[in-house]
Amino acid sequence: MPENAPRPLAALAALAALTVPLTACSGTSAASDENVVTVYSADGLKGENGDGWYDRVFEDFEKETGIEVEYVEGGSGEMVQRTVREKRNPQADVLVTLPPFIQQADTKGLLQKYSPKGVDQVSGADKAANGTWTAVVNNYFGFVHNKKELKRPPATWEDLLDDRYENKLQYSTPGVAGDGTAVLIKAMHDFGGEQPAMEYLKKLQANNVGPSASTGKLAPKVDKGELLVANGDVQMNYAQSKSMPNLGIWFPAREGGRPTTFALPYAAGLVTDAPHTENGRKLLDYMLSRKAQQQVSEIGGGFAARQDVEATDADAVALAELMDGVEVFEPDWDDIEKNLTSYIDAWKSATGS
């Protein structure tokens, strides 16, 4: 992790999230099978070609334990909403999502207390004080652009208002996707408050293709040139760039200012009344094991959640260079806890979404 990594991740209030169809990505239905563990996860950690961090971790976990991983993927908000709907008859054992949705899950009573082995090596800011969730992969918010099509890539928020991005720019939906919600958080920070951020996003809407429940689906469109710019996050986009050579990761600045970002970790918790609680515990232990954490940068393109794991592989070096010169700010999580739902409503009003 870079030395200037932020420390916040306080509990946030629940917020309304839209519901869209989900995608089962692997495995077979085996709810009554004792040798299964079901994971509901935000997208980003599973590779497009079966070469992601999840792919390796789940395969190794299955070999070592004999427990099959049933995997269901979707946007951060929709994963929580599905778990809410199933609260009386839980189907998931482990929930993995991004802030503020992991805090939302905790607030709604969807997570039970469990301290995985190795959690003592995770920063206090990256795990719940009450022991219901912990980061498993650290990460930062960012954007991507098409390096092939854009000989003069964007550098600022203001650049994105240019006519050349009309119908060539898209960001995932705030309130549904974690990275989409992050667009609001970063814009309000960079523009100095809700009103100027919404005024900017209203202008940006002229170039925006429209809503997207999943951030992970945007990078392939950027790589192909269907889009020129989209939002994302460092871990997911760095991993995707290995098979998508036209992706360039960047962090918008205000005109005349420094590029900024903030921490957006993948956080995992054990679902309350999970059908396979013990298997869920074993998987959480495995995710935080030194072996799995050492694979985060090289395979997953992210940053280890454990502070005692220092990656020195070429990907870890490249990730550190990518973050060099980027200001990592600390969101006002108390303000977000009180007002996030109203911020999303303001965004809907400003953009006509």
WOSUL-V284266 format. One record per residue. N is the residue number from 1. RES is the residue in one small letter. PSI is psi in whole degrees, -180 to 180 (999 if undefined). Layout:
BEGIN
n->N res->RES psi->PSI
n->N res->RES psi->PSI
END
This chain:
BEGIN
n->1 res->m psi->142
n->2 res->p psi->153
n->3 res->e psi->-26
n->4 res->n psi->22
n->5 res->a psi->137
n->6 res->p psi->163
n->7 res->r psi->0
n->8 res->p psi->150
n->9 res->l psi->69
n->10 res->a psi->162
n->11 res->a psi->140
n->12 res->l psi->157
n->13 res->a psi->158
n->14 res->a psi->150
n->15 res->l psi->153
n->16 res->a psi->138
n->17 res->a psi->140
n->18 res->l psi->154
n->19 res->t psi->131
n->20 res->v psi->165
n->21 res->p psi->148
n->22 res->l psi->166
n->23 res->t psi->120
n->24 res->a psi->123
n->25 res->c psi->-20
n->26 res->s psi->170
n->27 res->g psi->174
n->28 res->t psi->155
n->29 res->s psi->124
n->30 res->a psi->55
n->31 res->a psi->-30
n->32 res->s psi->-3
n->33 res->d psi->127
n->34 res->e psi->-21
n->35 res->n psi->47
n->36 res->v psi->151
n->37 res->v psi->131
n->38 res->t psi->127
n->39 res->v psi->125
n->40 res->y psi->125
n->41 res->s psi->146
n->42 res->a psi->151
n->43 res->d psi->160
n->44 res->g psi->-28
n->45 res->l psi->-7
n->46 res->k psi->131
n->47 res->g psi->150
n->48 res->e psi->-31
n->49 res->n psi->29
n->50 res->g psi->24
n->51 res->d psi->23
n->52 res->g psi->177
n->53 res->w psi->-45
n->54 res->y psi->-43
n->55 res->d psi->-46
n->56 res->r psi->-47
n->57 res->v psi->-45
n->58 res->f psi->-40
n->59 res->e psi->-47
n->60 res->d psi->-39
n->61 res->f psi->-44
n->62 res->e psi->-40
n->63 res->k psi->-40
n->64 res->e psi->-29
n->65 res->t psi->-21
n->66 res->g psi->7
n->67 res->i psi->123
n->68 res->e psi->137
n->69 res->v psi->119
n->70 res->e psi->121
n->71 res->y psi->128
n->72 res->v psi->130
n->73 res->e psi->147
n->74 res->g psi->-169
n->75 res->g psi->158
n->76 res->s psi->-47
n->77 res->g psi->-40
n->78 res->e psi->-29
n->79 res->m psi->-42
n->80 res->v psi->-43
n->81 res->q psi->-37
n->82 res->r psi->-42
n->83 res->t psi->-36
n->84 res->v psi->-47
n->85 res->r psi->-28
n->86 res->e psi->12
n->87 res->k psi->-37
n->88 res->r psi->-19
n->89 res->n psi->73
n->90 res->p psi->138
n->91 res->q psi->-27
n->92 res->a psi->149
n->93 res->d psi->-38
n->94 res->v psi->134
n->95 res->l psi->127
n->96 res->v psi->122
n->97 res->t psi->178
n->98 res->l psi->161
n->99 res->p psi->147
n->100 res->p psi->12
n->101 res->f psi->-26
n->102 res->i psi->-36
n->103 res->q psi->-36
n->104 res->q psi->-44
n->105 res->a psi->-41
n->106 res->d psi->-46
n->107 res->t psi->-35
n->108 res->k psi->2
n->109 res->g psi->25
n->110 res->l psi->-11
n->111 res->l psi->139
n->112 res->q psi->158
n->113 res->k psi->131
n->114 res->y psi->132
n->115 res->s psi->100
n->116 res->p psi->155
n->117 res->k psi->131
n->118 res->g psi->-7
n->119 res->v psi->-21
n->120 res->d psi->-16
n->121 res->q psi->2
n->122 res->v psi->135
n->123 res->s psi->143
n->124 res->g psi->-28
n->125 res->a psi->-16
n->126 res->d psi->22
n->127 res->k psi->158
n->128 res->a psi->138
n->129 res->a psi->-27
n->130 res->n psi->4
n->131 res->g psi->21
n->132 res->t psi->-18
n->133 res->w psi->160
n->134 res->t psi->149
n->135 res->a psi->141
n->136 res->v psi->-25
n->137 res->v psi->123
n->138 res->n psi->155
n->139 res->n psi->166
n->140 res->y psi->149
n->141 res->f psi->147
n->142 res->g psi->-174
n->143 res->f psi->165
n->144 res->v psi->152
n->145 res->h psi->164
n->146 res->n psi->112
n->147 res->k psi->-30
n->148 res->k psi->-44
n->149 res->e psi->-28
n->150 res->l psi->96
n->151 res->k psi->-26
n->152 res->r psi->88
n->153 res->p psi->156
n->154 res->p psi->153
n->155 res->a psi->-23
n->156 res->t psi->163
n->157 res->w psi->-41
n->158 res->e psi->-34
n->159 res->d psi->-33
n->160 res->l psi->-9
n->161 res->l psi->-7
n->162 res->d psi->147
n->163 res->d psi->-25
n->164 res->r psi->-14
n->165 res->y psi->6
n->166 res->e psi->124
n->167 res->n psi->20
n->168 res->k psi->13
n->169 res->l psi->140
n->170 res->q psi->142
n->171 res->y psi->149
n->172 res->s psi->159
n->173 res->t psi->120
n->174 res->p psi->141
n->175 res->g psi->-16
n->176 res->v psi->-51
n->177 res->a psi->141
n->178 res->g psi->-44
n->179 res->d psi->-28
n->180 res->g psi->-42
n->181 res->t psi->-34
n->182 res->a psi->-29
n->183 res->v psi->-45
n->184 res->l psi->-46
n->185 res->i psi->-45
n->186 res->k psi->-42
n->187 res->a psi->-42
n->188 res->m psi->-35
n->189 res->h psi->-51
n->190 res->d psi->-34
n->191 res->f psi->-6
n->192 res->g psi->30
n->193 res->g psi->173
n->194 res->e psi->-52
n->195 res->q psi->-51
n->196 res->p psi->-31
n->197 res->a psi->-44
n->198 res->m psi->-35
n->199 res->e psi->-42
n->200 res->y psi->-48
n->201 res->l psi->-29
n->202 res->k psi->-43
n->203 res->k psi->-41
n->204 res->l psi->-26
n->205 res->q psi->-24
n->206 res->a psi->-26
n->207 res->n psi->-13
n->208 res->n psi->129
n->209 res->v psi->-40
n->210 res->g psi->-173
n->211 res->p psi->154
n->212 res->s psi->122
n->213 res->a psi->-24
n->214 res->s psi->125
n->215 res->t psi->-34
n->216 res->g psi->-23
n->217 res->k psi->-9
n->218 res->l psi->-39
n->219 res->a psi->-43
n->220 res->p psi->-35
n->221 res->k psi->-36
n->222 res->v psi->-44
n->223 res->d psi->-38
n->224 res->k psi->-12
n->225 res->g psi->3
n->226 res->e psi->-34
n->227 res->l psi->157
n->228 res->l psi->-28
n->229 res->v psi->142
n->230 res->a psi->163
n->231 res->n psi->167
n->232 res->g psi->-148
n->233 res->d psi->159
n->234 res->v psi->-49
n->235 res->q psi->-55
n->236 res->m psi->-47
n->237 res->n psi->-34
n->238 res->y psi->-43
n->239 res->a psi->-42
n->240 res->q psi->-32
n->241 res->s psi->-18
n->242 res->k psi->-27
n->243 res->s psi->-1
n->244 res->m psi->84
n->245 res->p psi->-13
n->246 res->n psi->0
n->247 res->l psi->132
n->248 res->g psi->127
n->249 res->i psi->136
n->250 res->w psi->168
n->251 res->f psi->110
n->252 res->p psi->141
n->253 res->a psi->164
n->254 res->r psi->154
n->255 res->e psi->123
n->256 res->g psi->1
n->257 res->g psi->-176
n->258 res->r psi->150
n->259 res->p psi->146
n->260 res->t psi->159
n->261 res->t psi->-180
n->262 res->f psi->163
n->263 res->a psi->139
n->264 res->l psi->70
n->265 res->p psi->155
n->266 res->y psi->118
n->267 res->a psi->140
n->268 res->a psi->146
n->269 res->g psi->160
n->270 res->l psi->126
n->271 res->v psi->138
n->272 res->t psi->132
n->273 res->d psi->35
n->274 res->a psi->142
n->275 res->p psi->-24
n->276 res->h psi->65
n->277 res->t psi->-45
n->278 res->e psi->-39
n->279 res->n psi->-35
n->280 res->g psi->-42
n->281 res->r psi->-43
n->282 res->k psi->-40
n->283 res->l psi->-41
n->284 res->l psi->-41
n->285 res->d psi->-43
n->286 res->y psi->-41
n->287 res->m psi->-34
n->288 res->l psi->5
n->289 res->s psi->155
n->290 res->r psi->-38
n->291 res->k psi->-50
n->292 res->a psi->-39
n->293 res->q psi->-32
n->294 res->q psi->-16
n->295 res->q psi->-4
n->296 res->v psi->-48
n->297 res->s psi->-47
n->298 res->e psi->-38
n->299 res->i psi->-43
n->300 res->g psi->-18
n->301 res->g psi->17
n->302 res->g psi->-162
n->303 res->f psi->133
n->304 res->a psi->141
n->305 res->a psi->-29
n->306 res->r psi->130
n->307 res->q psi->-19
n->308 res->d psi->4
n->309 res->v psi->110
n->310 res->e psi->106
n->311 res->a psi->138
n->312 res->t psi->10
n->313 res->d psi->170
n->314 res->a psi->-35
n->315 res->d psi->-39
n->316 res->a psi->-40
n->317 res->v psi->-44
n->318 res->a psi->-39
n->319 res->l psi->-40
n->320 res->a psi->-40
n->321 res->e psi->-37
n->322 res->l psi->-37
n->323 res->m psi->-10
n->324 res->d psi->129
n->325 res->g psi->-2
n->326 res->v psi->128
n->327 res->e psi->122
n->328 res->v psi->110
n->329 res->f psi->164
n->330 res->e psi->109
n->331 res->p psi->154
n->332 res->d psi->87
n->333 res->w psi->-27
n->334 res->d psi->-44
n->335 res->d psi->-43
n->336 res->i psi->-38
n->337 res->e psi->-39
n->338 res->k psi->-33
n->339 res->n psi->5
n->340 res->l psi->-43
n->341 res->t psi->-41
n->342 res->s psi->-31
n->343 res->y psi->-42
n->344 res->i psi->-41
n->345 res->d psi->-40
n->346 res->a psi->-38
n->347 res->w psi->-44
n->348 res->k psi->-43
n->349 res->s psi->-44
n->350 res->a psi->-36
n->351 res->t psi->-8
n->352 res->g psi->26
n->353 res->s psi->999
END
